[in-house]
């Protein structure tokens, strides 16, 4: 039999909102991390574009200014693809951690001393 405190906690609107947000977070994490090879590919594309961007900016600094502008133009897509890929890689790893975690059956007792 569950204690009355546990039943009251489950009947509050805060507990319902909290569990809904938790399941939404899991859904987003699983969706972002479902294709790890594609995420790694995106990350490497972003990394390669970033290297080209840095080379263009450095070359334009010493020789032609228009090459520097091309390097600056490549910087935004490079950061976008690198961040998108990294978030996907992180989400995949984090989803593996979420799967191995035991369910939180005793959440009402977490703040009480033993």
PyMOL commands that set and color helices and strands:
alter all, ss='L'
color gray80, all
select helices_A, chain A and resi 4-11+13-32+36-62+65-100+107-109
alter helices_A, ss='H'
color red, helices_A
deselect
rebuild
show_as cartoon
